[in-house]
Amino acid sequence: MKRIIQNFFFLLAPLLTFAKTGIPEQDRGLIYNTTVTGILIVIFALTVVAVGVGLMSRLIRINTEKKNAKLQDRGSAAEEADDTVIAIATALHLEIRAQAEDQKAILTLRKALRPFSGWNNKAYGMRER
């Protein structure tokens, strides 16, 4: 690609000045210089963009590798922490269940007061006196 661009600039671009395009002779030099300068600016800008993208991808790859290394280091510690959390949660669950069973075993006696109604009134009994 680089070779094609060099060939264009050094071999084909000077031929454009000899083309009969209807451009006055005094303006051809200015137009040629402006064209070449524009092409060089565009190529320079594309080169800067390509280098920038290459550096960004390299930085992202390095950052990702560092994060993966940290996660692998934390992975072994996390497995130990997971076992500890499971043991604590199991102990708490068993303790709460034991307290609930103790509360169920307590027997509370209360005197039930029956309100007065026609169903339990002895005056309305069915037997004759």
Stockholm file with secondary structure:
# STOCKHOLM 1.0

chainA/1-129         MKRIIQNFFFLLAPLLTFAKTGIPEQDRGLIYNTTVTGILIVIFALTVVAVGVGLMSRLIRINTEKKNAKLQDRGSAAEEADDTVIAIATALHLEIRAQAEDQKAILTLRKALRPFSGWNNKAYGMRER
#=GR chainA/1-129 SS CHHHHHHIIIIIHHHHTTSCCSCCHHHHHHHHHHHHHHHHHHHHHHHHHHHHHHHHHHHHHHHHHHHHHHHHHHHHHHHHHHHHHHHHHHHHHHHHHHHHHHHHHCCCCCCCCCCCCGGGCGGGCSSCC
#=GC SS_cons         CHHHHHHIIIIIHHHHTTSCCSCCHHHHHHHHHHHHHHHHHHHHHHHHHHHHHHHHHHHHHHHHHHHHHHHHHHHHHHHHHHHHHHHHHHHHHHHHHHHHHHHHHCCCCCCCCCCCCGGGCGGGCSSCC
//
